[in-house]
Amino acid sequence: MVPGLRWRLCWWAGVAACAAAGAAAADPIVDREFAIDFYEGVAIGDTAQVGMGGAGAARVAGSAGTLLNASAPAVRGSTDNDGWSWDYHLDVLTGQYSSDYDNNGAVADDASGASLLTGGLALRIGDWSGAVTVTGQRAPLEGSALEAEALRVKVVAARWLPRLDLAVGAGFQSVSLELSPRDGADGEALFGITGVGLVAGATWLPRMERFRAGVAVESPIIGGEVSTEACDPSNCQGYILPREIASPGRLITGLAYRWAATAWNRRVPQKFRDERALTVAADLVTTGPAERGHGLEAFGMRELQRSGRATVASIRAGAELEGLPGRLRVRAGSYWEPARFDGVRGRLHVTFGADLRVFELYLFGLRRGRISATADVATRYRNLALSIGFWH
């Protein structure tokens, strides 16, 4: 189409309609020289992190913080005064009510998004810590009889450096992707593929101050050869399989500040730190390109949709108010999901959530139970989460 004519049509039809039309344009798959871009543009984590707009590189500690920053296991809570401690998180999130979960421009039914489960366990002994986290996703591929299952596993070791008021950590992560028949239908998986990369991070907590700073880096992940035993990769159930999976590298920098009656970065002798407080946090997430990267959903329709052509940046920010000390926390935030696919614009997300303390019990000491809920809303995107755990 003549460029001038195309933009005149855009003027009359509307920018949104033209963007969708551009996103729909895709090329047929003719060979295996392409990769699936395994990119996470939305906020994924525990309910506290999602509720604050995905910001948490300098604020979230323990196993949940490891999802963003490898140094998080070594960041001790202000009431953690024992020689050793442990932490866990388990959160269920559902984006099933999204009509365009990965913002590729192809609008589907309002029940086509992904279901997510994230969990982790962290252990600290003295100044040394370690953590393992797992994030699993499952989503149908619109226009096909396939569903995708993805698994991201992180294993890190971290250490607290008292003289520097600094926590540092490093480790590795693996990413695997499998395409199988949808809804448990008979038949073997179309293919599976796994890749491994490195992660590292640091968090600075200057003593007796009210602020914290964090930085985290993840190396790119390039998967090896596609693993399939069912067929020829060049003609597998009518599909030409990708050569590899590409999970781009990320650089995350974050700041957090806490207003309260006492300084944030200090030891507190009590079991719980019940005081009215307002905490704000902001992150900048920079994601690199994916060489030969293409979208997964288009692959399900036997097409190529270019993804990850350039480096993109996401600003994330949020606030948390502990309005009823020891009983209720509320959160709100927002972040920008940058465009990843050719011809598709980025979108603004709004998030909110709350923690409610519901009971106390003795389990290796006095503990408080809480229920948490959060929501992440954007154009053609809905993500809801519910969590039951300990009050920290």
Beta strands, then each sheet from edge to edge (+ up, - down):
strand 1: 27-28
strand 2: 35-37
strand 3: 84-94
strand 4: 115-125
strand 5: 128-140
strand 6: 146-161
strand 7: 166-181
strand 8: 191-204
strand 9: 211-218
strand 10: 221-222
strand 11: 244-247
strand 12: 250-260
strand 13: 277-287
strand 14: 293-294
strand 15: 303-304
strand 16: 312-324
strand 17: 328-337
strand 18: 347-362
strand 19: 366-378
strand 20: 381-390
sheet 1: 1+ 15-
sheet 2: 10+ 11- 2- 14-
sheet 3: 3+ 4- 5+ 6- 7+ 8- 9+ 12- 13+ 16- 17+ 18- 19+ 20- 3+
end
